[in-house]
């Protein structure tokens, strides 16, 4: 695996909270925290992360308990990221969700430039636009709409409530 500037290679300790590296503002590598909703499979020993497409491997999905499924669908598995917002200050409440370092490298250059211009967010700003969860092209289109609609960010704050309601609607359909 290619090592990126500032990237930590240590795995997160086993437990209910795990950490992963993502690309933040200015291409800074930030460590974000989530509740572990997919348990380690026997012999796996790795953090179970969503792929770039947002889909879960069916083998992993059958190990998710109803409680953990509820955490995922409701977005409550993201609560530890409040630490990133209020303490570490490397995320904001509303913004484009952070991409893992490996995923970020696969994105088109024009989108990378826009993404590193602001902090990633907990509430996905792209949720304001109807995009198909699990469809990368649809999500990238929504992100572009978000940046093109208001390039200076003046109206973005007013969209936070709409984005929050869209996110609830998206997760309730899962």
Backbone as JSON, one array per atom type, in Angstrom:
{
  "sequence": "XXXXXXXXXXXXXXXXXXXXXXXXXXXXXXXXXXXXXXXXXXXXXXXXXXXXXXXXXXXXXXXXXXXXXXXXXXXXXXXXXXXXXXXXXXXXXXXXXXXXXXXXXXXXXXXXXXXXXXXXXXXXXXXXXXXXXXXXXXXXXXXXXXXXXXXXXXXXXXXXXXXXXXXXXXXXXX",
  "N": [[0.84, -1.17, 0.0], [0.54, 2.2, -0.84], [2.2, 4.81, 0.86], [1.02, 7.79, 2.17], [1.71, 11.29, 2.59], [1.95, 12.09, 5.93], [0.22, 10.07, 6.64], [-1.04, 7.69, 8.88], [-0.17, 4.43, 9.66], [-0.98, 2.65, 11.54], [-3.27, 0.22, 12.74], [-6.66, 0.69, 13.85], [-7.52, 0.2, 17.27], [-9.19, -2.78, 18.42], [-12.63, -2.72, 19.15], [-15.6, -0.84, 20.01], [-15.46, 1.62, 18.83], [-13.85, 2.87, 15.98], [-11.1, 4.06, 14.01], [-10.3, 5.85, 11.02], [-8.28, 6.91, 8.28], [-8.65, 9.87, 6.4], [-9.0, 12.21, 3.68], [-8.55, 15.59, 4.21], [-9.13, 19.17, 4.48], [-6.99, 21.08, 2.44], [-5.59, 18.87, 1.69], [-4.74, 17.54, 3.87], [-4.17, 14.77, 5.95], [-6.61, 13.38, 7.85], [-7.76, 11.93, 10.86], [-10.6, 10.19, 11.33], [-13.41, 9.25, 13.34], [-15.62, 6.54, 14.05], [-18.5, 4.61, 15.0], [-18.1, 1.17, 15.31], [-19.79, -0.76, 13.21], [-19.79, -3.01, 11.71], [-18.74, -6.08, 12.52], [-15.46, -7.55, 13.12], [-14.65, -10.17, 11.0], [-14.19, -13.7, 11.51], [-10.79, -14.44, 11.44], [-10.36, -12.27, 9.83], [-9.48, -9.7, 10.9], [-9.28, -7.01, 10.17], [-10.11, -3.5, 9.75], [-13.44, -2.92, 8.98], [-14.5, -1.29, 6.33], [-16.58, 0.85, 4.36], [-16.73, 0.48, 0.87], [-15.65, 2.5, -1.92], [-17.89, 2.67, -3.45], [-19.86, 2.52, -1.6], [-21.17, 0.25, -0.91], [-21.82, -2.78, 0.9], [-20.1, -5.78, 1.45], [-21.79, -8.78, 0.86], [-21.16, -10.98, 2.5], [-20.16, -9.75, 4.77], [-22.4, -8.29, 5.53], [-24.26, -10.1, 6.58], [-23.39, -10.43, 9.14], [-24.08, -8.26, 10.62], [-25.7, -7.0, 13.36], [-29.16, -6.42, 14.41], [-29.23, -4.07, 16.02], [-26.82, -2.77, 15.35], [-27.33, -2.4, 12.67], [-29.42, -0.58, 12.84], [-27.97, 1.6, 13.9], [-26.35, 2.21, 11.69], [-28.26, 2.83, 9.64], [-29.58, 5.02, 10.74], [-27.58, 6.84, 10.97], [-26.31, 7.26, 13.32], [-23.93, 6.03, 13.84], [-22.04, 7.79, 13.18], [-21.66, 9.61, 15.2], [-19.24, 9.8, 16.87], [-17.72, 11.5, 15.28], [-18.23, 14.04, 16.03], [-16.26, 14.74, 17.72], [-14.19, 15.28, 15.93], [-15.21, 17.6, 14.85], [-15.73, 19.51, 16.95], [-13.56, 19.36, 18.75], [-11.02, 18.54, 17.52], [-11.31, 20.07, 15.25], [-11.09, 19.64, 12.49], [-13.06, 19.0, 10.79], [-16.33, 19.96, 9.59], [-19.76, 20.75, 10.42], [-21.61, 20.65, 8.24], [-20.95, 19.53, 5.02], [-19.12, 18.09, 2.26], [-18.9, 14.62, 2.51], [-16.04, 13.01, 3.95], [-13.46, 11.47, 1.98], [-11.79, 8.34, 1.95], [-8.23, 8.03, 1.94], [-7.18, 6.42, -0.15], [-9.39, 6.28, -1.84], [-9.73, 8.96, -2.5], [-7.6, 9.46, -4.19], [-8.44, 8.33, -6.55], [-10.33, 9.99, -7.62], [-11.56, 12.46, -10.01], [-9.38, 15.11, -11.13], [-10.32, 17.82, -11.12], [-12.37, 17.73, -9.26], [-11.02, 16.96, -6.96], [-9.57, 19.3, -6.4], [-11.62, 21.05, -5.64], [-12.63, 19.69, -3.41], [-10.52, 19.75, -1.53], [-10.56, 22.36, -0.84], [-12.17, 23.02, 1.25], [-13.22, 22.07, 4.6], [-14.12, 18.67, 5.27], [-17.45, 17.31, 5.85], [-19.81, 16.34, 8.45], [-22.6, 16.05, 8.14], [-23.78, 15.15, 5.09], [-23.41, 17.36, 2.51], [-23.98, 16.87, -0.1], [-26.23, 15.38, 0.01], [-28.43, 16.91, -0.27], [-29.07, 16.92, -2.89], [-30.67, 14.67, -5.03], [-29.3, 11.62, -4.99], [-28.22, 8.36, -5.8], [-27.68, 6.13, -3.28], [-24.74, 4.33, -2.93], [-24.06, 4.48, -5.57], [-21.46, 5.59, -7.24], [-20.99, 7.42, -9.4], [-23.35, 8.9, -9.41], [-23.19, 10.08, -6.89], [-20.86, 11.67, -7.18], [-21.76, 13.42, -9.12], [-23.71, 14.78, -7.64], [-22.06, 16.03, -5.75], [-20.63, 17.76, -7.4], [-22.74, 19.42, -8.24], [-23.34, 20.61, -5.81], [-21.0, 22.16, -5.33], [-20.99, 23.79, -7.63], [-23.4, 25.18, -7.53], [-23.18, 27.16, -5.6], [-20.51, 28.67, -5.58], [-18.99, 30.33, -3.86], [-19.82, 29.73, -1.35], [-21.81, 31.08, 0.07], [-24.6, 30.55, 0.35], [-24.54, 28.01, 1.37], [-24.73, 27.36, 4.11], [-27.41, 27.72, 4.69], [-28.49, 25.51, 3.52], [-28.09, 23.4, 5.19], [-30.1, 22.33, 6.88], [-31.91, 21.27, 5.02], [-30.24, 19.36, 3.87], [-29.81, 17.69, 6.05], [-32.4, 16.63, 6.48], [-32.71, 15.31, 4.03], [-30.72, 13.4, 4.3], [-31.69, 11.83, 6.4], [-33.92, 10.82, 5.1], [-32.68, 9.36, 3.04], [-31.23, 7.4, 4.48], [-33.32, 6.14, 5.75], [-34.47, 4.74, 3.71], [-32.77, 2.67, 3.22]],
  "CA": [[0.0, 0.0, 0.0], [1.31, 3.42, -0.95], [2.12, 5.65, 2.05], [0.8, 9.19, 1.85], [2.29, 12.22, 3.54], [1.23, 12.23, 7.17], [-0.71, 8.97, 6.88], [-0.67, 6.75, 9.93], [-0.44, 3.07, 9.2], [-1.4, 1.76, 12.62], [-4.7, -0.11, 12.7], [-7.38, 1.15, 15.04], [-7.69, -0.92, 18.2], [-10.49, -3.42, 18.36], [-13.57, -2.12, 20.08], [-16.81, -0.33, 19.39], [-15.11, 2.8, 18.04], [-12.66, 2.68, 15.18], [-10.62, 5.26, 13.32], [-9.79, 5.66, 9.67], [-7.67, 8.1, 7.71], [-9.37, 10.45, 5.28], [-8.38, 13.43, 3.15], [-9.23, 16.78, 4.7], [-8.84, 20.45, 3.84], [-5.58, 21.25, 2.11], [-5.07, 17.52, 1.48], [-4.25, 17.05, 5.15], [-4.73, 13.48, 6.35], [-7.28, 13.49, 9.15], [-8.23, 10.66, 11.44], [-11.99, 10.34, 11.75], [-13.87, 8.18, 14.22], [-16.97, 6.03, 13.82], [-18.85, 3.42, 15.76], [-17.89, -0.03, 14.5], [-21.09, -1.42, 13.01], [-19.54, -4.29, 11.06], [-17.72, -6.74, 13.35], [-14.4, -8.27, 12.42], [-15.0, -11.56, 10.7], [-13.15, -14.62, 11.97], [-9.62, -14.48, 10.56], [-10.26, -11.03, 9.06], [-8.55, -8.84, 11.61], [-9.11, -5.69, 9.55], [-11.25, -2.61, 9.92], [-14.39, -3.09, 7.9], [-14.89, 0.02, 5.83], [-17.36, 0.84, 3.13], [-15.95, 0.73, -0.34], [-15.94, 3.77, -2.57], [-19.26, 2.61, -3.96], [-20.79, 2.6, -0.48], [-21.85, -1.03, -0.75], [-21.23, -3.71, 1.85], [-19.95, -7.14, 0.99], [-22.87, -9.6, 1.44], [-20.61, -11.82, 3.57], [-20.08, -8.9, 5.96], [-23.74, -7.83, 5.88], [-25.01, -11.07, 7.4], [-22.87, -10.39, 10.51], [-24.51, -7.03, 11.25], [-26.85, -7.23, 14.25], [-30.22, -5.41, 14.21], [-28.85, -2.82, 16.67], [-25.8, -2.12, 14.52], [-28.01, -1.99, 11.44], [-30.11, 0.65, 13.21], [-26.96, 2.66, 14.0], [-25.95, 2.57, 10.33], [-29.36, 3.45, 8.9], [-29.93, 6.3, 11.35], [-26.43, 7.74, 10.94], [-25.76, 7.42, 14.66], [-22.56, 5.52, 13.87], [-21.16, 8.93, 12.88], [-21.59, 10.49, 16.38], [-17.88, 10.12, 17.31], [-17.1, 12.54, 14.46], [-18.38, 15.32, 16.72], [-14.9, 15.0, 18.24], [-13.47, 15.92, 14.82], [-15.78, 18.93, 14.59], [-15.64, 20.45, 18.06], [-12.28, 19.31, 19.46], [-9.9, 18.58, 16.58], [-11.65, 21.15, 14.32], [-10.66, 19.34, 11.12], [-14.28, 18.76, 10.03], [-17.42, 20.89, 9.89], [-21.04, 20.06, 10.54], [-22.15, 20.41, 6.91], [-19.94, 19.53, 3.97], [-19.0, 16.83, 1.54], [-18.34, 13.57, 3.37], [-14.62, 12.77, 3.64], [-13.08, 10.27, 1.24], [-10.57, 7.69, 2.4], [-7.07, 8.46, 1.14], [-7.09, 5.61, -1.37], [-10.51, 6.67, -2.68], [-9.5, 10.32, -2.96], [-6.64, 9.4, -5.3], [-9.15, 7.86, -7.75], [-11.28, 11.01, -8.06], [-11.09, 13.38, -11.06], [-8.55, 16.2, -10.61], [-11.11, 19.03, -10.86], [-13.13, 17.51, -8.04], [-10.05, 16.97, -5.86], [-9.25, 20.69, -6.1], [-12.75, 21.6, -4.9], [-12.77, 19.0, -2.13], [-9.5, 20.18, -0.57], [-10.72, 23.78, -0.56], [-12.92, 23.19, 2.49], [-13.23, 20.92, 5.5], [-15.21, 17.71, 5.02], [-18.55, 17.49, 6.79], [-20.51, 15.23, 9.07], [-23.85, 15.94, 7.39], [-23.34, 15.25, 3.68], [-24.04, 18.44, 1.74], [-24.44, 16.32, -1.37], [-27.52, 14.72, 0.23], [-29.48, 17.84, -0.71], [-29.39, 16.53, -4.25], [-31.05, 13.26, -5.06], [-28.33, 10.71, -5.57], [-28.44, 6.97, -5.45], [-26.69, 5.63, -2.35], [-24.02, 3.2, -3.49], [-23.7, 4.77, -6.96], [-20.38, 6.58, -7.19], [-21.19, 8.46, -10.4], [-24.46, 9.72, -8.93], [-22.68, 10.89, -5.76], [-19.93, 12.68, -7.71], [-22.59, 14.43, -9.79], [-24.31, 15.58, -6.56], [-20.99, 16.86, -5.18], [-20.38, 18.84, -8.37], [-23.88, 20.34, -8.14], [-23.15, 21.35, -4.55], [-19.96, 23.18, -5.51], [-21.33, 24.72, -8.71], [-24.56, 26.0, -7.19], [-22.78, 28.29, -4.76], [-19.06, 28.54, -5.53], [-18.37, 31.06, -2.76], [-20.29, 29.18, -0.08], [-22.68, 32.02, 0.78], [-25.88, 29.94, 0.68], [-24.39, 26.62, 1.83], [-25.18, 27.19, 5.49], [-28.87, 27.6, 4.69], [-28.87, 24.19, 3.01], [-27.78, 22.35, 6.15], [-31.32, 21.68, 7.36], [-32.4, 20.45, 3.91], [-29.33, 18.22, 3.74], [-30.06, 16.79, 7.17], [-33.64, 15.9, 6.21], [-32.45, 14.4, 2.91], [-29.93, 12.28, 4.81], [-32.6, 10.97, 7.14], [-34.74, 10.14, 4.1], [-31.82, 8.4, 2.34], [-30.93, 6.29, 5.38], [-34.53, 5.39, 6.08], [-34.78, 3.88, 2.57], [-31.82, 1.54, 3.15]],
  "C": [[0.89, 1.24, 0.0], [1.11, 4.26, 0.3], [2.01, 7.1, 1.62], [1.37, 10.06, 2.95], [1.39, 12.35, 4.76], [0.29, 11.08, 7.5], [-0.17, 8.05, 7.96], [-1.07, 5.36, 9.48], [-0.94, 2.15, 10.3], [-2.89, 1.46, 12.51], [-5.38, 0.43, 13.95], [-7.55, -0.05, 15.96], [-9.09, -1.5, 18.07], [-11.37, -2.79, 19.43], [-14.75, -1.56, 19.32], [-16.57, 0.93, 18.56], [-13.86, 2.47, 17.24], [-12.31, 3.98, 14.47], [-10.17, 4.89, 11.92], [-9.23, 6.99, 9.19], [-8.46, 8.56, 6.5], [-8.64, 11.72, 4.85], [-9.21, 14.62, 3.58], [-8.85, 18.02, 3.9], [-7.34, 20.58, 3.61], [-4.85, 19.93, 1.91], [-4.43, 16.94, 2.74], [-4.93, 15.72, 5.46], [-5.32, 13.66, 7.74], [-7.74, 12.12, 9.58], [-9.64, 10.89, 11.93], [-12.44, 9.07, 12.48], [-15.31, 7.81, 13.91], [-17.23, 4.89, 14.81], [-18.69, 2.22, 14.82], [-19.22, -0.78, 14.39], [-20.94, -2.75, 12.29], [-18.44, -4.97, 11.86], [-16.64, -7.37, 12.49], [-14.85, -9.7, 12.2], [-13.88, -12.46, 11.19], [-12.0, -14.68, 10.96], [-9.41, -13.21, 9.77], [-9.25, -10.08, 9.65], [-8.38, -7.45, 11.01], [-10.3, -4.82, 9.91], [-12.16, -2.81, 8.73], [-14.9, -1.72, 7.5], [-15.75, -0.14, 4.6], [-16.42, 1.08, 1.96], [-16.36, 2.06, -0.92], [-17.38, 3.79, -3.08], [-20.28, 2.72, -2.85], [-21.52, 1.3, -0.21], [-21.09, -1.93, 0.22], [-21.18, -5.09, 1.22], [-21.06, -7.99, 1.64], [-22.4, -10.51, 2.57], [-20.52, -11.04, 4.87], [-21.47, -8.52, 6.45], [-24.48, -8.82, 6.77], [-24.51, -11.13, 8.84], [-23.29, -9.13, 11.25], [-25.77, -7.32, 12.07], [-27.92, -6.17, 13.98], [-29.87, -4.06, 14.85], [-27.82, -2.06, 15.83], [-26.38, -1.66, 13.2], [-28.77, -0.69, 11.69], [-29.13, 1.82, 13.28], [-26.54, 3.15, 12.61], [-27.03, 3.34, 9.61], [-29.7, 4.84, 9.44], [-28.79, 7.31, 11.28], [-25.8, 7.94, 12.3], [-24.35, 6.86, 14.79], [-21.55, 6.63, 13.6], [-20.96, 9.84, 14.1], [-20.16, 10.77, 16.84], [-17.19, 11.2, 16.47], [-17.36, 13.93, 15.03], [-17.06, 15.73, 17.36], [-14.08, 15.72, 17.18], [-13.95, 17.35, 14.59], [-15.45, 19.9, 15.72], [-14.31, 20.46, 18.79], [-11.11, 19.44, 18.49], [-10.06, 19.69, 15.53], [-11.12, 20.91, 12.9], [-11.84, 18.91, 10.24], [-15.27, 19.85, 10.39], [-18.72, 20.11, 9.91], [-21.62, 19.71, 9.18], [-21.03, 20.51, 5.88], [-19.93, 18.19, 3.27], [-18.34, 15.81, 2.46], [-16.89, 13.29, 2.97], [-14.41, 11.45, 2.89], [-11.84, 9.67, 1.89], [-9.45, 8.07, 1.45], [-7.0, 7.72, -0.18], [-8.2, 5.99, -2.35], [-10.27, 8.04, -3.3], [-8.58, 10.32, -4.18], [-7.31, 8.99, -6.61], [-10.1, 8.9, -8.33], [-10.7, 11.87, -9.18], [-10.39, 14.59, -10.44], [-9.38, 17.44, -10.26], [-11.91, 18.91, -9.56], [-12.21, 17.51, -6.81], [-9.76, 18.4, -5.42], [-10.38, 21.32, -5.27], [-12.86, 20.99, -3.51], [-11.75, 19.48, -1.1], [-9.6, 21.67, -0.23], [-11.52, 24.04, 0.72], [-12.88, 21.92, 3.33], [-14.36, 19.96, 5.11], [-16.27, 17.85, 6.11], [-19.12, 16.2, 7.34], [-21.83, 14.98, 8.35], [-23.51, 16.13, 5.92], [-24.12, 16.33, 2.92], [-24.61, 17.92, 0.44], [-25.8, 15.63, -1.22], [-28.69, 15.62, -0.15], [-29.97, 17.47, -2.11], [-29.71, 15.05, -4.26], [-29.96, 12.46, -5.75], [-28.58, 9.32, -5.02], [-27.32, 6.5, -4.52], [-26.05, 4.38, -2.94], [-23.61, 3.4, -4.94], [-22.7, 5.92, -6.97], [-20.61, 7.72, -8.18], [-22.29, 9.43, -9.97], [-24.0, 10.63, -7.79], [-21.75, 11.99, -6.25], [-20.68, 13.79, -8.42], [-23.22, 15.36, -8.74], [-23.28, 16.51, -5.92], [-20.68, 18.03, -6.11], [-21.51, 19.88, -8.33], [-23.74, 21.22, -6.9], [-22.13, 22.47, -4.72], [-20.34, 24.21, -6.56], [-22.49, 25.64, -8.38], [-24.16, 27.27, -6.45], [-21.28, 28.28, -4.57], [-18.38, 29.28, -4.38], [-18.87, 30.62, -1.4], [-21.27, 30.05, 0.69], [-23.98, 31.35, 1.22], [-25.74, 28.56, 1.3], [-24.91, 26.4, 3.24], [-26.7, 27.01, 5.53], [-29.34, 26.24, 4.2], [-28.68, 23.09, 4.04], [-29.02, 21.62, 6.64], [-31.9, 20.78, 6.27], [-31.54, 19.2, 3.77], [-29.57, 17.21, 4.85], [-31.32, 15.97, 6.93], [-33.48, 14.93, 5.05], [-31.69, 13.17, 3.4], [-30.81, 11.31, 5.58], [-33.45, 10.17, 6.16], [-33.94, 9.06, 3.38], [-31.57, 7.18, 3.22], [-32.17, 5.49, 5.74], [-34.95, 4.47, 4.95], [-33.89, 2.66, 2.49], [-32.39, 0.29, 3.71]]
}
